[in-house]
């Protein structure tokens, strides 16, 4: 995984959040089962979804006003790339 610079505090995705208007978000599935992550635009239209396996970590690029939703065990934090 690429190195990232933390830009905020981690919070869960139990409800839709733009994660501090982030354009790059680190998401971790802190559960022993799969979790569905949903990306929506500011108007609430679904852009896409993906499934995270248990214990996995993903980096999500998005527009600052797009929101992510998962579960209370899906954790997200605003990051910056160091690529």
C-alpha atoms as a printed R data frame, in Angstrom:
   type eleno elety resid chain resno       x       y      z
1  ATOM     1    CA   UNK     A     1   0.000   0.000  0.000
2  ATOM     2    CA   UNK     A     2   1.170   3.513 -0.771
3  ATOM     3    CA   UNK     A     3   2.178   5.895  1.989
4  ATOM     4    CA   UNK     A     4  -0.428   8.526  2.849
5  ATOM     5    CA   UNK     A     5  -0.487  11.713  4.885
6  ATOM     6    CA   UNK     A     6  -3.274  11.918  7.471
7  ATOM     7    CA   UNK     A     7  -5.518  14.972  7.048
8  ATOM     8    CA   UNK     A     8  -8.103  14.302  9.764
9  ATOM     9    CA   UNK     A     9  -9.472  11.910 12.356
10 ATOM    10    CA   UNK     A    10 -10.946   8.517 11.563
11 ATOM    11    CA   UNK     A    11 -14.728   8.124 11.779
12 ATOM    12    CA   UNK     A    12 -17.236   5.448 10.805
13 ATOM    13    CA   UNK     A    13 -19.362   5.334  7.653
14 ATOM    14    CA   UNK     A    14 -22.640   4.391  9.360
15 ATOM    15    CA   UNK     A    15 -24.253   7.430  7.683
16 ATOM    16    CA   UNK     A    16 -23.376   9.302  4.501
17 ATOM    17    CA   UNK     A    17 -20.362  11.579  4.897
18 ATOM    18    CA   UNK     A    18 -18.062  13.516  2.587
19 ATOM    19    CA   UNK     A    19 -15.243  12.759  5.090
20 ATOM    20    CA   UNK     A    20 -14.275  16.396  5.585
21 ATOM    21    CA   UNK     A    21 -14.673  17.223  1.866
22 ATOM    22    CA   UNK     A    22 -11.871  14.759  1.115
23 ATOM    23    CA   UNK     A    23 -10.810  13.861 -2.423
24 ATOM    24    CA   UNK     A    24  -8.789  10.854 -1.218
25 ATOM    25    CA   UNK     A    25 -10.078   8.630  1.597
26 ATOM    26    CA   UNK     A    26  -8.529   5.633  3.356
27 ATOM    27    CA   UNK     A    27 -11.280   3.132  4.206
28 ATOM    28    CA   UNK     A    28 -10.813   0.086  6.448
29 ATOM    29    CA   UNK     A    29 -13.274  -2.746  7.049
30 ATOM    30    CA   UNK     A    30 -12.846  -3.340 10.779
31 ATOM    31    CA   UNK     A    31 -15.076  -6.425 10.762
32 ATOM    32    CA   UNK     A    32 -14.687 -10.169 10.178
33 ATOM    33    CA   UNK     A    33 -17.158 -10.177  7.250
34 ATOM    34    CA   UNK     A    34 -17.542  -8.298  3.974
35 ATOM    35    CA   UNK     A    35 -18.975  -4.779  3.844
36 ATOM    36    CA   UNK     A    36 -20.561  -2.850  0.991
37 ATOM    37    CA   UNK     A    37 -19.296   0.717  0.485
38 ATOM    38    CA   UNK     A    38 -21.454   3.147 -1.509
39 ATOM    39    CA   UNK     A    39 -20.256   6.326 -3.219
40 ATOM    40    CA   UNK     A    40 -22.905   8.967 -4.000
41 ATOM    41    CA   UNK     A    41 -22.740  12.432 -5.493
42 ATOM    42    CA   UNK     A    42 -23.899  15.506 -3.561
43 ATOM    43    CA   UNK     A    43 -27.416  15.055 -4.952
44 ATOM    44    CA   UNK     A    44 -27.682  11.541 -3.518
45 ATOM    45    CA   UNK     A    45 -27.339   9.631 -6.795
46 ATOM    46    CA   UNK     A    46 -25.269   6.461 -6.481
47 ATOM    47    CA   UNK     A    47 -22.035   6.661 -8.460
48 ATOM    48    CA   UNK     A    48 -20.904   3.159 -7.532
49 ATOM    49    CA   UNK     A    49 -20.433   0.491 -4.895
50 ATOM    50    CA   UNK     A    50 -17.729  -1.979 -3.953
51 ATOM    51    CA   UNK     A    51 -17.346  -4.796 -1.456
52 ATOM    52    CA   UNK     A    52 -14.518  -4.793  1.071
53 ATOM    53    CA   UNK     A    53 -13.304  -8.111  2.394
54 ATOM    54    CA   UNK     A    54 -12.806  -8.606  6.128
55 ATOM    55    CA   UNK     A    55  -9.936  -6.522  7.489
56 ATOM    56    CA   UNK     A    56  -9.140  -4.927  4.136
57 ATOM    57    CA   UNK     A    57  -7.981  -1.368  3.453
58 ATOM    58    CA   UNK     A    58  -8.738   0.655  0.298
59 ATOM    59    CA   UNK     A    59  -7.984   4.150 -0.966
60 ATOM    60    CA   UNK     A    60 -10.976   5.871 -2.604
61 ATOM    61    CA   UNK     A    61 -10.626   8.867 -4.934
62 ATOM    62    CA   UNK     A    62 -13.736  11.033 -5.067
63 ATOM    63    CA   UNK     A    63 -14.998  14.569 -5.640
64 ATOM    64    CA   UNK     A    64 -14.937  16.631 -2.438
65 ATOM    65    CA   UNK     A    65 -18.756  16.756 -2.169
66 ATOM    66    CA   UNK     A    66 -19.304  13.034 -2.912
67 ATOM    67    CA   UNK     A    67 -20.310  10.935  0.084
68 ATOM    68    CA   UNK     A    68 -19.367   7.461  1.296
69 ATOM    69    CA   UNK     A    69 -21.623   5.129  3.269
70 ATOM    70    CA   UNK     A    70 -20.796   1.758  4.773
71 ATOM    71    CA   UNK     A    71 -21.363   0.477  8.298
72 ATOM    72    CA   UNK     A    72 -20.372   1.514 11.804
73 ATOM    73    CA   UNK     A    73 -17.377  -0.812 11.452
74 ATOM    74    CA   UNK     A    74 -16.321   0.777  8.139
75 ATOM    75    CA   UNK     A    75 -13.779   3.420  9.172
76 ATOM    76    CA   UNK     A    76 -12.636   6.328  6.995
77 ATOM    77    CA   UNK     A    77 -10.116   9.157  7.205
78 ATOM    78    CA   UNK     A    78  -9.157  11.990  4.856
79 ATOM    79    CA   UNK     A    79  -5.645  11.472  3.479
80 ATOM    80    CA   UNK     A    80  -3.248  12.951  0.942
81 ATOM    81    CA   UNK     A    81  -1.133  10.903 -1.420
82 ATOM    82    CA   UNK     A    82   2.637  10.919 -1.097
83 ATOM    83    CA   UNK     A    83   3.161   9.370 -4.552
